[in-house]
Amino acid sequence: MILKGNIDIISDGKNIRLNRTGNPGMTVGGTGDVLSGIVGCLLAQGNDPFNSAVAGAFINGTAGDFAVEEKGFHIVPMDLIDQIPIVMNNPMGYRHVKNFE
């Protein structure tokens, strides 16, 4: 289960992880669909469901942070999709985003 919010809560009923990536610009409809697609892709590759949810929340939120840094808070879901390869190629790149300094 992924509960999206200011801080995402991910749980499989036994384990809990918090995800602090993401921003208010992601409150637009469709960003949850992007998240579902990311998690689905990770699951289709044979990854553990809990780890797929944790990684998916991080990737989705970081892509949103990159999109907002580039375009401001008026983003659409495609803006996240455009950032996914960047996040996947450099997962720790979020550290350059001003919200994380």
DOTORDREN-798240 format. One record per residue: residue number from 1; chain; x, y, z of N, C-alpha, C, O, CB in turn. Coordinates in steps of 0.001 Angstrom, whole numbers. Glycine has a CB too. Layout:
BEGIN
SEMAR | n | chain | nu | nv | nw | cau | cav | caw | cu | cv | cw | ou | ov | ow | cbu | cbv | cbw
SEMAR | NUM | A | X | Y | Z | X | Y | Z | X | Y | Z | X | Y | Z | X | Y | Z
...
//
This chain:
BEGIN
SEMAR | n | chain | nu | nv | nw | cau | cav | caw | cu | cv | cw | ou | ov | ow | cbu | cbv | cbw
SEMAR | 1 | A | 838 | -1158 | 0 | 0 | 0 | 0 | 892 | 1233 | 0 | 1888 | 1304 | 719 | -958 | -9 | 1204
SEMAR | 2 | A | 511 | 2195 | -821 | 1199 | 3486 | -825 | 162 | 4552 | -515 | -811 | 4714 | -1251 | 1915 | 3764 | -2204
SEMAR | 3 | A | 369 | 5271 | 562 | -478 | 6395 | 915 | 276 | 7655 | 534 | 1237 | 8044 | 1197 | -859 | 6385 | 2438
SEMAR | 4 | A | -175 | 8295 | -553 | 490 | 9505 | -1028 | 113 | 10680 | -144 | -1043 | 10829 | 253 | 123 | 9796 | -2497
SEMAR | 5 | A | 1088 | 11501 | 157 | 845 | 12688 | 950 | 2099 | 13536 | 1012 | 3026 | 13334 | 226 | 379 | 12316 | 2355
SEMAR | 6 | A | 2139 | 14480 | 1934 | 3330 | 15299 | 2114 | 4545 | 14400 | 2306 | 5617 | 14654 | 1756 | 3164 | 16257 | 3315
SEMAR | 7 | A | 4363 | 13363 | 3083 | 5332 | 12273 | 3216 | 4566 | 11002 | 2873 | 3581 | 10670 | 3533 | 5980 | 12206 | 4681
SEMAR | 8 | A | 5017 | 10289 | 1838 | 4346 | 9047 | 1446 | 4628 | 7970 | 2482 | 5730 | 7888 | 3024 | 4809 | 8582 | 38
SEMAR | 9 | A | 3623 | 7147 | 2750 | 3774 | 6011 | 3655 | 3584 | 4754 | 2831 | 2557 | 4579 | 2176 | 2754 | 6073 | 4852
SEMAR | 10 | A | 4584 | 3874 | 2867 | 4533 | 2636 | 2124 | 4559 | 1497 | 3140 | 5408 | 1474 | 4030 | 5716 | 2529 | 1100
SEMAR | 11 | A | 3625 | 550 | 3005 | 3571 | -558 | 3954 | 3077 | -1826 | 3270 | 2260 | -1780 | 2351 | 2664 | -208 | 5141
SEMAR | 12 | A | 3590 | -2953 | 3737 | 3082 | -4255 | 3309 | 2353 | -4949 | 4456 | 2075 | -6146 | 4387 | 4231 | -5142 | 2792
SEMAR | 13 | A | 2048 | -4203 | 5502 | 1384 | -4759 | 6677 | 2363 | -5174 | 7759 | 1979 | -5313 | 8920 | 543 | -5940 | 6282
SEMAR | 14 | A | 3623 | -5374 | 7395 | 4659 | -5711 | 8363 | 5730 | -4634 | 8420 | 6180 | -4245 | 9498 | 5288 | -7055 | 8022
SEMAR | 15 | A | 6128 | -4162 | 7260 | 7179 | -3151 | 7136 | 6567 | -1815 | 6753 | 5531 | -1755 | 6090 | 8236 | -3579 | 6095
SEMAR | 16 | A | 7224 | -744 | 7179 | 6791 | 606 | 6826 | 8016 | 1394 | 6381 | 9072 | 1327 | 7011 | 6070 | 1312 | 8029
SEMAR | 17 | A | 7867 | 2132 | 5301 | 8900 | 3056 | 4834 | 8246 | 4399 | 4549 | 7081 | 4463 | 4156 | 9629 | 2505 | 3561
SEMAR | 18 | A | 8996 | 5459 | 4747 | 8529 | 6808 | 4455 | 9308 | 7348 | 3266 | 10510 | 7116 | 3141 | 8685 | 7738 | 5692
SEMAR | 19 | A | 8615 | 8066 | 2398 | 9250 | 8690 | 1243 | 9025 | 10186 | 1331 | 7888 | 10655 | 1386 | 8694 | 8117 | -96
SEMAR | 20 | A | 10122 | 10931 | 1344 | 10022 | 12389 | 1487 | 10227 | 13137 | 177 | 10273 | 14368 | 177 | 11029 | 12871 | 2494
SEMAR | 21 | A | 10351 | 12423 | -939 | 10452 | 13113 | -2216 | 9059 | 13513 | -2670 | 8063 | 12978 | -2186 | 11148 | 12226 | -3279
SEMAR | 22 | A | 8992 | 14455 | -3601 | 7706 | 14939 | -4087 | 7450 | 16349 | -3588 | 8195 | 16878 | -2764 | 6575 | 14005 | -3649
SEMAR | 23 | A | 6382 | 16949 | -4101 | 6123 | 18352 | -3804 | 4662 | 18675 | -4104 | 3966 | 17862 | -4714 | 7067 | 19273 | -4619
SEMAR | 24 | A | 4184 | 19852 | -3685 | 2781 | 20221 | -3903 | 2376 | 20321 | -5376 | 1189 | 20223 | -5689 | 2508 | 21530 | -3236
SEMAR | 25 | A | 3331 | 20511 | -6281 | 3000 | 20562 | -7698 | 2466 | 19241 | -8227 | 1887 | 19187 | -9312 | 4206 | 20966 | -8488
SEMAR | 26 | A | 2662 | 18177 | -7458 | 2235 | 16847 | -7886 | 791 | 16537 | -7498 | 339 | 15405 | -7666 | 3151 | 15802 | -7298
SEMAR | 27 | A | 73 | 17510 | -6989 | -1316 | 17263 | -6611 | -2248 | 17254 | -7815 | -3456 | 17078 | -7659 | -1778 | 18307 | -5619
SEMAR | 28 | A | -1713 | 17437 | -8991 | -2493 | 17397 | -10218 | -2868 | 15938 | -10533 | -2099 | 15015 | -10265 | -1697 | 18038 | -11398
SEMAR | 29 | A | -4049 | 15757 | -11100 | -4494 | 14413 | -11462 | -3553 | 13750 | -12447 | -3084 | 14382 | -13394 | -5886 | 14462 | -12044
SEMAR | 30 | A | -3279 | 12482 | -12222 | -2462 | 11698 | -13137 | -1106 | 11317 | -12576 | -474 | 10382 | -13068 | -2271 | 12448 | -14398
SEMAR | 31 | A | -645 | 12033 | -11543 | 663 | 11676 | -11000 | 608 | 10332 | -10265 | 1605 | 9611 | -10213 | 1163 | 12778 | -10052
SEMAR | 32 | A | -539 | 10002 | -9708 | -709 | 8688 | -9098 | -722 | 7585 | -10136 | -276 | 6469 | -9869 | -1986 | 8646 | -8292
SEMAR | 33 | A | -1233 | 7894 | -11324 | -1197 | 6922 | -12421 | 243 | 6664 | -12852 | 613 | 5532 | -13163 | -2032 | 7422 | -13621
SEMAR | 34 | A | 1051 | 7724 | -12866 | 2473 | 7556 | -13190 | 3118 | 6667 | -12137 | 3884 | 5763 | -12470 | 3201 | 8935 | -13269
SEMAR | 35 | A | 2815 | 6918 | -10875 | 3339 | 6092 | -9784 | 2946 | 4632 | -9964 | 3782 | 3740 | -9817 | 2835 | 6608 | -8431
SEMAR | 36 | A | 1697 | 4388 | -10277 | 1230 | 3010 | -10488 | 1981 | 2339 | -11632 | 2326 | 1161 | -11551 | -276 | 2992 | -10775
SEMAR | 37 | A | 2229 | 3091 | -12690 | 2974 | 2549 | -13822 | 4402 | 2195 | -13463 | 4919 | 1164 | -13892 | 2971 | 3529 | -14958
SEMAR | 38 | A | 5040 | 3046 | -12681 | 6413 | 2766 | -12255 | 6448 | 1498 | -11414 | 7266 | 609 | -11653 | 6997 | 3957 | -11460
SEMAR | 39 | A | 5562 | 1416 | -10431 | 5525 | 235 | -9558 | 5208 | -1013 | -10385 | 5818 | -2063 | -10181 | 4472 | 419 | -8424
SEMAR | 40 | A | 4261 | -903 | -11313 | 3915 | -2036 | -12172 | 5094 | -2509 | -13002 | 5295 | -3712 | -13169 | 2771 | -1666 | -13086
SEMAR | 41 | A | 5874 | -1571 | -13521 | 7061 | -1937 | -14305 | 8088 | -2663 | -13444 | 8690 | -3647 | -13874 | 7695 | -687 | -14934
SEMAR | 42 | A | 8282 | -2166 | -12223 | 9232 | -2827 | -11329 | 8758 | -4230 | -10958 | 9562 | -5158 | -10881 | 9441 | -1992 | -10062
SEMAR | 43 | A | 7462 | -4384 | -10730 | 6905 | -5706 | -10429 | 7047 | -6653 | -11619 | 7369 | -7829 | -11448 | 5430 | -5584 | -10031
SEMAR | 44 | A | 6804 | -6134 | -12827 | 6890 | -6964 | -14037 | 8309 | -7475 | -14273 | 8507 | -8474 | -14964 | 6417 | -6169 | -15258
SEMAR | 45 | A | 9291 | -6789 | -13699 | 10679 | -7233 | -13823 | 11035 | -8278 | -12767 | 12172 | -8745 | -12708 | 11624 | -6041 | -13711
SEMAR | 46 | A | 10059 | -8643 | -11934 | 10274 | -9691 | -10941 | 10749 | -9200 | -9591 | 11193 | -10000 | -8768 | 11247 | -10657 | -11459
SEMAR | 47 | A | 10669 | -7907 | -9344 | 11104 | -7366 | -8060 | 10058 | -7629 | -6978 | 8875 | -7812 | -7267 | 11377 | -5859 | -8178
SEMAR | 48 | A | 10513 | -7645 | -5744 | 9657 | -7814 | -4575 | 8602 | -6699 | -4533 | 8930 | -5542 | -4792 | 10505 | -7814 | -3274
SEMAR | 49 | A | 7344 | -7024 | -4213 | 6290 | -6004 | -4193 | 6561 | -4827 | -3259 | 6346 | -3677 | -3642 | 5003 | -6638 | -3803
SEMAR | 50 | A | 7024 | -5091 | -2053 | 7289 | -3996 | -1117 | 8410 | -3102 | -1632 | 8287 | -1877 | -1624 | 7649 | -4550 | 272
SEMAR | 51 | A | 9498 | -3713 | -2078 | 10619 | -2935 | -2602 | 10224 | -2173 | -3863 | 10703 | -1062 | -4092 | 11806 | -3850 | -2895
SEMAR | 52 | A | 9363 | -2756 | -4674 | 8878 | -2065 | -5875 | 8078 | -830 | -5496 | 8204 | 216 | -6133 | 8017 | -3008 | -6735
SEMAR | 53 | A | 7259 | -949 | -4462 | 6459 | 190 | -4005 | 7355 | 1286 | -3432 | 7145 | 2467 | -3711 | 5432 | -262 | -2950
SEMAR | 54 | A | 8348 | 906 | -2638 | 9271 | 1879 | -2046 | 10058 | 2590 | -3145 | 10149 | 3817 | -3156 | 10239 | 1185 | -1052
SEMAR | 55 | A | 10624 | 1816 | -4063 | 11410 | 2406 | -5156 | 10521 | 3258 | -6055 | 10922 | 4339 | -6486 | 12103 | 1302 | -5986
SEMAR | 56 | A | 9313 | 2770 | -6339 | 8391 | 3522 | -7193 | 8020 | 4863 | -6602 | 7967 | 5863 | -7318 | 7142 | 2723 | -7441
SEMAR | 57 | A | 7761 | 4900 | -5305 | 7427 | 6171 | -4645 | 8603 | 7142 | -4721 | 8420 | 8335 | -4963 | 7031 | 5930 | -3168
SEMAR | 58 | A | 9811 | 6620 | -4513 | 11002 | 7468 | -4592 | 11207 | 8000 | -6008 | 11437 | 9195 | -6197 | 12243 | 6689 | -4140
SEMAR | 59 | A | 11124 | 7121 | -6994 | 11333 | 7527 | -8388 | 10289 | 8556 | -8796 | 10626 | 9579 | -9392 | 11278 | 6303 | -9332
SEMAR | 60 | A | 9027 | 8293 | -8479 | 7937 | 9198 | -8832 | 8128 | 10569 | -8177 | 8013 | 11599 | -8841 | 6587 | 8593 | -8414
SEMAR | 61 | A | 8416 | 10578 | -6882 | 8587 | 11840 | -6168 | 9793 | 12626 | -6650 | 9727 | 13848 | -6787 | 8715 | 11581 | -4694
SEMAR | 62 | A | 10888 | 11936 | -6905 | 12088 | 12609 | -7388 | 11862 | 13166 | -8787 | 12303 | 14275 | -9092 | 13283 | 11650 | -7383
SEMAR | 63 | A | 11182 | 12408 | -9635 | 10849 | 12910 | -10977 | 9995 | 14168 | -10859 | 10171 | 15114 | -11627 | 10103 | 11826 | -11807
SEMAR | 64 | A | 9081 | 14180 | -9909 | 8264 | 15369 | -9668 | 9086 | 16541 | -9177 | 8840 | 17681 | -9570 | 7180 | 15062 | -8669
SEMAR | 65 | A | 10068 | 16272 | -8316 | 10937 | 17348 | -7833 | 11763 | 17937 | -8975 | 11925 | 19154 | -9066 | 11867 | 16829 | -6722
SEMAR | 66 | A | 12282 | 17074 | -9840 | 13047 | 17553 | -10993 | 12149 | 18365 | -11929 | 12559 | 19407 | -12440 | 13681 | 16366 | -11755
SEMAR | 67 | A | 10930 | 17884 | -12148 | 10004 | 18587 | -13045 | 9666 | 19970 | -12505 | 9618 | 20938 | -13263 | 8716 | 17770 | -13237
SEMAR | 68 | A | 9432 | 20069 | -11202 | 9108 | 21363 | -10594 | 10307 | 22298 | -10646 | 10152 | 23498 | -10872 | 8645 | 21177 | -9139
SEMAR | 69 | A | 11488 | 21760 | -10440 | 12686 | 22589 | -10532 | 12819 | 23184 | -11937 | 13250 | 24326 | -12100 | 13941 | 21766 | -10175
SEMAR | 70 | A | 12447 | 22403 | -12936 | 12576 | 22845 | -14325 | 11423 | 23741 | -14773 | 11644 | 24719 | -15488 | 12662 | 21645 | -15237
SEMAR | 71 | A | 10175 | 23415 | -14353 | 8995 | 24079 | -14908 | 8176 | 24876 | -13909 | 7242 | 25572 | -14307 | 8124 | 23075 | -15532
SEMAR | 72 | A | 8493 | 24796 | -12641 | 7672 | 25442 | -11625 | 6548 | 24509 | -11192 | 6477 | 23362 | -11633 | 7097 | 26771 | -12152
SEMAR | 73 | A | 5680 | 25004 | -10332 | 4658 | 24150 | -9733 | 3472 | 23834 | -10644 | 2542 | 23149 | -10217 | 4156 | 24792 | -8498
SEMAR | 74 | A | 3483 | 24308 | -11862 | 2392 | 24009 | -12807 | 2821 | 22895 | -13742 | 3061 | 23126 | -14928 | 1989 | 25272 | -13620
SEMAR | 75 | A | 2919 | 21683 | -13206 | 3362 | 20538 | -14000 | 2180 | 19638 | -14329 | 1117 | 19716 | -13713 | 4450 | 19742 | -13251
SEMAR | 76 | A | 2400 | 18792 | -15311 | 1419 | 17776 | -15705 | 2117 | 16417 | -15625 | 3347 | 16365 | -15589 | 843 | 18048 | -17162
SEMAR | 77 | A | 1365 | 15327 | -15598 | 1981 | 14009 | -15460 | 3082 | 13705 | -16482 | 4059 | 13034 | -16147 | 926 | 12970 | -15566
SEMAR | 78 | A | 2940 | 14186 | -17719 | 3985 | 13944 | -18717 | 5324 | 14536 | -18288 | 6378 | 14024 | -18663 | 3571 | 14527 | -20064
SEMAR | 79 | A | 5286 | 15607 | -17505 | 6530 | 16199 | -17021 | 7280 | 15228 | -16119 | 8511 | 15186 | -16138 | 6246 | 17503 | -16271
SEMAR | 80 | A | 6547 | 14448 | -15329 | 7175 | 13425 | -14494 | 7757 | 12328 | -15367 | 8888 | 11888 | -15160 | 6163 | 12834 | -13492
SEMAR | 81 | A | 6983 | 11893 | -16338 | 7421 | 10804 | -17218 | 8722 | 11182 | -17919 | 9607 | 10342 | -18081 | 6328 | 10469 | -18261
SEMAR | 82 | A | 8838 | 12430 | -18331 | 10061 | 12896 | -18988 | 11280 | 12805 | -18070 | 12405 | 12657 | -18546 | 9882 | 14332 | -19462
SEMAR | 83 | A | 11064 | 12893 | -16772 | 12170 | 12895 | -15806 | 12551 | 11498 | -15307 | 13615 | 11337 | -14708 | 11805 | 13758 | -14627
SEMAR | 84 | A | 11723 | 10504 | -15535 | 11993 | 9155 | -15003 | 13346 | 8611 | -15455 | 14090 | 8101 | -14616 | 10890 | 8191 | -15435
SEMAR | 85 | A | 13706 | 8694 | -16745 | 15022 | 8170 | -17138 | 16182 | 8888 | -16442 | 17210 | 8276 | -16151 | 15191 | 8283 | -18642
SEMAR | 86 | A | 16016 | 10170 | -16179 | 17058 | 10931 | -15491 | 17223 | 10413 | -14064 | 18343 | 10231 | -13587 | 16721 | 12443 | -15484
SEMAR | 87 | A | 16103 | 10179 | -13390 | 16148 | 9645 | -12024 | 16753 | 8243 | -12031 | 17587 | 7921 | -11184 | 14728 | 9616 | -11397
SEMAR | 88 | A | 16341 | 7420 | -12973 | 16831 | 6038 | -13026 | 18338 | 5988 | -13309 | 19028 | 5099 | -12810 | 16069 | 5246 | -14102
SEMAR | 89 | A | 18846 | 6922 | -14095 | 20274 | 6941 | -14420 | 21127 | 7522 | -13304 | 22326 | 7252 | -13239 | 20502 | 7728 | -15680
SEMAR | 90 | A | 20519 | 8322 | -12419 | 21254 | 8938 | -11323 | 20326 | 9102 | -10120 | 19884 | 10213 | -9826 | 21847 | 10307 | -11756
SEMAR | 91 | A | 20029 | 8008 | -9427 | 19055 | 8075 | -8322 | 19423 | 9053 | -7218 | 18535 | 9577 | -6546 | 18888 | 6720 | -7723
SEMAR | 92 | A | 20686 | 9308 | -7017 | 21086 | 10234 | -5959 | 21178 | 11669 | -6466 | 21587 | 12558 | -5718 | 22422 | 9809 | -5369
SEMAR | 93 | A | 20809 | 11911 | -7711 | 20848 | 13239 | -8286 | 19878 | 14201 | -7642 | 19990 | 15411 | -7839 | 20573 | 13164 | -9734
SEMAR | 94 | A | 18924 | 13690 | -6872 | 17958 | 14571 | -6220 | 18637 | 15523 | -5259 | 18056 | 16545 | -4894 | 16912 | 13757 | -5484
SEMAR | 95 | A | 19826 | 15221 | -4850 | 20526 | 16061 | -3872 | 20820 | 17446 | -4403 | 21048 | 18370 | -3622 | 21813 | 15405 | -3451
SEMAR | 96 | A | 20820 | 17610 | -5732 | 21080 | 18941 | -6273 | 19840 | 19829 | -6276 | 19946 | 21041 | -6467 | 21620 | 18825 | -7674
SEMAR | 97 | A | 18675 | 19239 | -6069 | 17437 | 20011 | -6047 | 17430 | 20887 | -4805 | 17709 | 20407 | -3706 | 16191 | 19080 | -6078
SEMAR | 98 | A | 17112 | 22173 | -4968 | 17251 | 23124 | -3864 | 16479 | 22739 | -2608 | 16881 | 23130 | -1512 | 16803 | 24471 | -4312
SEMAR | 99 | A | 15387 | 21989 | -2723 | 14628 | 21575 | -1539 | 15410 | 20613 | -661 | 15051 | 20407 | 499 | 13322 | 20932 | -1955
SEMAR | 100 | A | 16480 | 20017 | -1197 | 17211 | 19010 | -450 | 18578 | 19503 | -3 | 19368 | 18723 | 528 | 17364 | 17768 | -1280
SEMAR | 101 | A | 18873 | 20783 | -208 | 20185 | 21303 | 211 | 20208 | 21544 | 1696 | 21225 | 21980 | 2236 | 20528 | 22599 | -532
//
